[in-house]
Amino acid sequence: MCFPALPGNTRSLPIKVDRPVNASDPHVKAFAEIFGDPPADFAVPVDWAAVESWLGMRLPADYKAIAAAYGPLDIGAWLWLHMPCVNRGWFDYGTWVQQTRRNAPGVLPFGATRTADTLYWDTTASDDPDQWPVVMHCQDDENAGRDPWRRFATPLVPTLARLVADGMRPVAARSGMQTDLELTPWTPPPRRPEPTAQQRAALTTGSGLETLIALVPPPETPALGEHNWDWLYERLDTRLPGEYVRLMERYGAGSWCGWLRFNIPFGEGQYALAPWAEWYTETYQGQRAEFPEYHPLAVYPEPGGFLPFADSIDGDQLCWLTEGATPDDWPLIVVPRHADQGPPLNTDLTKTLLEWLRGRYATEGLPPLGRRDEDPLDYIEFEPYDAEPAADDQ
């Protein structure tokens, strides 16, 4: 659940000092008075000049001081304070900032909660970043159709102080979301190259796989896995649509725009296509038995059942309905996680993907990518997964 909106200024809140504070920075001292001194091994090097140059704006001094002294934090076992750092875990600061800034213009993210809320600074409130008030987007309220924004009216440290006064635990620990931290400063991602004339043309005209390739160049080596198509067909007990085969042979497994993920087709890991499809359809069957009104579809290998092959970061599933004379006749369908089941899509896979990238197609579970004032070529991309050796190469 979200904490309620905070009234007024909280700078004068009384704060209990539980431990001696050794840090000389006033922002670190104020934070430490609430949450304790930074352990010696929490500090993470940050090139703030590079980070601020990449963001195109200065950051609040209290955030920079706290992040540098403590590293990424799990605050109150509820709130994650993110920061630019190098890690081998699944969290990437640059990708997270870019995605969340697209979702909410005029604000800059710095944290998240365990209930899928995002914390931002309102960068429109002042030219001085030290005066930026904290705002929070509450996912539960958005799902319920309510105003999702909580406006705290205070900068970072006073807001954290008030959250503690309102019941958040006054404890801080190294964030488990950012594991395997490396003691080197985070390097901002390279700026995107200017779109080519071919990309500009493919954004508005053309169809089919060749147009998709012109719009989003595929990787040199697609990530397919250690087996082959015959292995996959035997595992699934069916062939798959030729359109999907051609798409995967050019792009392989990976993530489209950080949202839509195509699983590795020839793999045996938990998230490879066949294991994931088997797990998800079995799970859906169990949910259908208990809540049939919310799970109306048959599942493969039931006649006409759906077979998932890609998913969103929110858990929506892109599937085929296995009905028709051949797999090439299978219609697409999205099984949304947070909405009622809709009808099959009226477009094939390549057209659906192409029109979605262009910003012309959206449905539950496959929402619009950007805003009307954005150029899709500023965010359209395909991020391939690491390639695995084919069976013949081992």
Buried (B, 14 or more C-beta within 10 A) or exposed (E): EBBEBBEEEBEEEEBEEEEEBEBEBEBBBBBBBBBBBBEEEBBBEBBBEBBBEBBEEBBBBBBBBBBBBBBBBBBBEBBBBBBBBBBEEEBBBBEBBBBBBBEBEEBBBBBBBEEEBBBBBBBEBEEEBBEBBBBBBBBEBBEEEEEBBBBBBBBBBBBBBBBBBEEBEBBBBBBEBBEEBEEEBBEBEEEEEEBEEBBBBBBEEBEEBEBBBBBBBBBEEBBBBBBBBEBBEEBBEBBBBEBBBBBBBBBBBBBBBBBBBBBBBBBEEEBBBBBBBBEBBEEBBEEBEEEEEEBEBBBBEEEEBBBBBBBBEEEBBBBBBBBEEEBEEBBBBBBBEEEEBEEBBEBBBBBBBBBBBBBEBEBBBBEEBBEEEEEBBEBBBBEBBEBBEEEEEE
